Protein backbone atom coordinates (compact mmCIF):
# COMPACT_ATOMS: atom_id res chain seq x y z
CA UNK A 1 0.00 0.00 0.00
CA UNK A 2 1.56 3.37 -0.97
CA UNK A 3 2.08 5.93 1.80
CA UNK A 4 -0.77 8.44 2.16
CA UNK A 5 0.30 12.06 2.63
CA UNK A 6 -1.30 14.17 5.39
CA UNK A 7 -3.05 16.49 2.93
CA UNK A 8 -4.89 13.45 1.52
CA UNK A 9 -6.23 12.44 4.95
CA UNK A 10 -9.19 13.49 7.08
CA UNK A 11 -7.31 14.16 10.34
CA UNK A 12 -8.65 14.43 13.90
CA UNK A 13 -6.85 17.75 14.46
CA UNK A 14 -4.27 19.90 12.61
CA UNK A 15 -0.81 18.34 12.26
CA UNK A 16 0.93 21.50 13.45
CA UNK A 17 -0.34 20.81 16.98
CA UNK A 18 2.22 18.00 17.25
CA UNK A 19 5.39 19.72 18.49
CA UNK A 20 7.84 20.30 15.63
CA UNK A 21 10.81 19.08 17.67
CA UNK A 22 9.18 15.64 18.04
CA UNK A 23 8.30 15.48 14.33
CA UNK A 24 11.94 16.24 13.47
CA UNK A 25 13.39 13.68 15.88
CA UNK A 26 11.49 10.73 14.51
CA UNK A 27 13.06 10.23 11.07
CA UNK A 28 16.55 11.29 12.17
CA UNK A 29 16.95 8.76 14.95
CA UNK A 30 15.20 5.61 13.77
CA UNK A 31 17.40 2.92 12.29
CA UNK A 32 16.78 -0.74 11.68
CA UNK A 33 19.17 -3.45 12.88
CA UNK A 34 20.79 -3.44 9.43
CA UNK A 35 21.57 0.30 9.81
CA UNK A 36 19.04 1.25 7.15
CA UNK A 37 17.04 4.33 7.95
CA UNK A 38 13.41 3.54 8.67
CA UNK A 39 10.92 5.98 7.29
CA UNK A 40 8.26 6.83 9.86
CA UNK A 41 5.73 9.63 10.16
CA UNK A 42 3.98 10.93 13.29
CA UNK A 43 0.58 12.51 12.72
CA UNK A 44 -2.94 12.86 14.12
CA UNK A 45 -5.31 9.92 13.86
CA UNK A 46 -7.12 9.87 10.50
CA UNK A 47 -10.67 8.81 9.71
CA UNK A 48 -9.27 6.01 7.53
CA UNK A 49 -6.89 4.57 10.16
CA UNK A 50 -9.13 1.62 10.96
CA UNK A 51 -7.80 0.11 7.73
CA UNK A 52 -4.20 0.95 8.70
CA UNK A 53 -4.31 -1.31 11.77
CA UNK A 54 -5.16 1.14 14.56
CA UNK A 55 -6.95 -1.53 16.59
CA UNK A 56 -4.21 -4.09 15.91
CA UNK A 57 -1.66 -1.86 17.65
CA UNK A 58 -4.03 -1.17 20.57
CA UNK A 59 -4.34 -4.95 21.03
CA UNK A 60 -0.81 -4.86 22.50
CA UNK A 61 -2.44 -3.34 25.61
CA UNK A 62 -5.55 -5.43 26.16
CA UNK A 63 -8.29 -7.42 24.46
CA UNK A 64 -9.64 -5.34 21.59
CA UNK A 65 -12.80 -6.22 19.72
CA UNK A 66 -13.27 -4.81 16.25
CA UNK A 67 -16.65 -3.07 16.01
CA UNK A 68 -16.24 -2.71 12.23
CA UNK A 69 -15.13 0.22 10.11
CA UNK A 70 -18.44 2.13 10.32
CA UNK A 71 -18.63 1.99 14.13
CA UNK A 72 -14.92 2.88 14.39
CA UNK A 73 -15.54 5.89 12.13
CA UNK A 74 -18.53 6.95 14.28
CA UNK A 75 -16.28 6.91 17.35
CA UNK A 76 -13.70 8.99 15.44
CA UNK A 77 -16.42 11.53 14.59
CA UNK A 78 -17.57 11.63 18.24
CA UNK A 79 -14.02 12.52 19.30
CA UNK A 80 -13.75 15.17 16.60
CA UNK A 81 -17.10 16.68 17.69
CA UNK A 82 -15.40 17.93 20.86
CA UNK A 83 -12.61 20.15 19.50
CA UNK A 84 -9.55 20.89 21.67
CA UNK A 85 -10.33 17.85 23.82
CA UNK A 86 -9.09 14.61 22.20
CA UNK A 87 -5.68 14.31 20.58
CA UNK A 88 -5.02 10.81 19.28
CA UNK A 89 -1.78 10.41 17.38
CA UNK A 90 -0.16 7.62 15.40
CA UNK A 91 3.21 6.74 13.99
CA UNK A 92 2.95 5.25 10.51
CA UNK A 93 5.56 3.14 8.74
CA UNK A 94 5.82 4.82 5.34
CA UNK A 95 6.88 1.64 3.54
CA UNK A 96 3.66 -0.18 4.42
CA UNK A 97 1.34 2.76 5.30
CA UNK A 98 0.54 0.82 8.50
CA UNK A 99 0.27 2.20 12.02
CA UNK A 100 3.06 1.03 14.33
CA UNK A 101 2.47 3.18 17.45
CA UNK A 102 -0.46 5.05 19.00
CA UNK A 103 -1.38 7.25 21.93
CA UNK A 104 -3.96 9.76 23.11
CA UNK A 105 -4.10 12.76 25.40
CA UNK A 106 -7.43 14.26 26.35
CA UNK A 107 -7.85 17.63 28.01
CA UNK A 108 -10.03 17.85 31.10
CA UNK A 109 -11.23 21.37 31.82
CA UNK A 110 -11.50 22.15 35.54
CA UNK A 111 -13.07 24.69 37.84
CA UNK A 112 -10.08 24.72 40.17
CA UNK A 113 -6.61 26.16 39.58
CA UNK A 114 -8.09 29.27 37.98
CA UNK A 115 -10.23 27.28 35.54
CA UNK A 116 -7.19 25.22 34.62
CA UNK A 117 -6.91 22.11 32.50
CA UNK A 118 -5.24 18.73 32.96
CA UNK A 119 -3.95 16.47 30.21
CA UNK A 120 -4.63 12.74 30.62
CA UNK A 121 -2.42 10.43 28.55
CA UNK A 122 -4.03 7.11 27.64
CA UNK A 123 -3.60 4.07 25.42
CA UNK A 124 0.11 4.20 24.60
CA UNK A 125 0.94 1.19 22.44
CA UNK A 126 3.74 0.18 20.10
CA UNK A 127 3.50 -2.77 17.73
CA UNK A 128 5.56 -5.64 19.14
CA UNK A 129 7.74 -5.76 16.02
CA UNK A 130 8.65 -2.08 16.49
CA UNK A 131 9.40 -1.97 20.22
CA UNK A 132 12.83 -0.78 21.31
CA UNK A 133 13.03 1.96 18.64
CA UNK A 134 12.01 4.88 20.90
CA UNK A 135 8.56 5.12 19.30
CA UNK A 136 6.86 5.10 22.72
CA UNK A 137 9.14 7.93 23.83
CA UNK A 138 8.22 9.95 20.72
CA UNK A 139 4.50 9.38 21.36
CA UNK A 140 4.84 10.47 25.02
CA UNK A 141 6.90 13.54 24.08
CA UNK A 142 4.36 14.55 21.43
CA UNK A 143 1.35 14.07 23.73
CA UNK A 144 3.06 15.92 26.59
CA UNK A 145 3.83 18.79 24.21
CA UNK A 146 0.23 18.90 23.00
CA UNK A 147 -0.98 18.94 26.62
CA UNK A 148 1.37 21.75 27.61
CA UNK A 149 0.62 23.76 24.46
CA UNK A 150 -3.09 23.38 25.27
CA UNK A 151 -2.49 25.19 28.57
CA UNK A 152 -2.64 22.18 30.88
CA UNK A 153 -1.01 22.84 34.24
CA UNK A 154 -0.12 19.14 34.51
CA UNK A 155 -0.16 15.99 32.43
CA UNK A 156 -0.92 12.68 34.12
CA UNK A 157 -1.04 9.04 33.14
CA UNK A 158 -1.61 5.66 34.73
CA UNK A 159 0.74 2.76 34.18
CA UNK A 160 1.68 -0.60 35.61
CA UNK A 161 4.50 -0.79 38.14
CA UNK A 162 6.71 -2.42 35.51
CA UNK A 163 6.37 0.61 33.20
CA UNK A 164 7.35 3.20 35.83
CA UNK A 165 11.05 3.25 34.76
CA UNK A 166 10.05 4.00 31.14
CA UNK A 167 7.81 6.91 32.13
CA UNK A 168 10.48 8.25 34.50
CA UNK A 169 12.81 8.40 31.46
CA UNK A 170 10.10 10.49 29.79
CA UNK A 171 10.21 13.01 32.67
CA UNK A 172 7.24 11.73 34.69
CA UNK A 173 7.38 10.95 38.39
CA UNK A 174 5.40 8.56 40.53
CA UNK A 175 2.75 10.43 42.50
CA UNK A 176 -0.25 9.29 44.51
CA UNK A 177 -2.25 6.14 43.80
CA UNK A 178 -4.87 5.10 41.30
CA UNK A 179 -8.19 3.57 42.22
CA UNK A 180 -10.52 1.87 39.76
CA UNK A 181 -13.99 0.34 39.81
CA UNK A 182 -14.96 -1.67 36.78
CA UNK A 183 -18.59 -2.05 35.80
CA UNK A 184 -19.94 -5.61 35.98
CA UNK A 185 -19.34 -7.43 32.71
CA UNK A 186 -22.66 -9.26 32.81
CA UNK A 187 -24.80 -6.11 32.74
CA UNK A 188 -26.52 -4.87 29.61
CA UNK A 189 -24.78 -2.03 27.91
CA UNK A 190 -26.50 1.24 28.59
CA UNK A 191 -27.17 3.46 25.59
CA UNK A 192 -24.47 5.98 24.83
CA UNK A 193 -25.31 9.55 25.61
HUNORJO-V564271 format. One record per residue. RES is the residue in one letter. OMEGA is omega in whole degrees, 0 to 359 (NA if undefined). Layout:
RES&OMEGA, RES&OMEGA
This chain:
X&179, X&181, X&180, X&180, X&181, X&183, X&178, X&186, X&173, X&189, X&180, X&179, X&182, X&181, X&184, X&175, X&172, X&184, X&183, X&181, X&178, X&179, X&181, X&182, X&188, X&184, X&183, X&189, X&183, X&177, X&176, X&181, X&179, X&178, X&173, X&178, X&176, X&182, X&182, X&180, X&174, X&182, X&174, X&173, X&179, X&182, X&180, X&185, X&172, X&181, X&180, X&174, X&179, X&182, X&178, X&180, X&178, X&180, X&174, X&184, X&189, X&176, X&181, X&174, X&181, X&181, X&184, X&185, X&182, X&179, X&177, X&180, X&178, X&177, X&176, X&181, X&177, X&176, X&182, X&181, X&177, X&185, X&179, X&180, X&184, X&179, X&176, X&180, X&180, X&166, X&184, X&172, X&184, X&183, X&183, X&186, X&179, X&177, X&179, X&178, X&183, X&173, X&181, X&165, X&172, X&186, X&177, X&178, X&188, X&173, X&180, X&181, X&178, X&183, X&182, X&179, X&179, X&174, X&178, X&178, X&183, X&166, X&175, X&181, X&177, X&178, X&184, X&181, X&183, X&182, X&181, X&182, X&179, X&177, X&178, X&177, X&179, X&178, X&180, X&179, X&180, X&182, X&177, X&177, X&177, X&179, X&181, X&178, X&176, X&178, X&180, X&179, X&172, X&176, X&183, X&175, X&175, X&177, X&176, X&179, X&183, X&180, X&181, X&180, X&178, X&182, X&174, X&176, X&179, X&178, X&180, X&177, X&179, X&182, X&175, X&182, X&178, X&173, X&179, X&172, X&181, X&176, X&178, X&182, X&182, X&181, X&177, X&178, X&176, X&179, X&178, X&180, X&NA
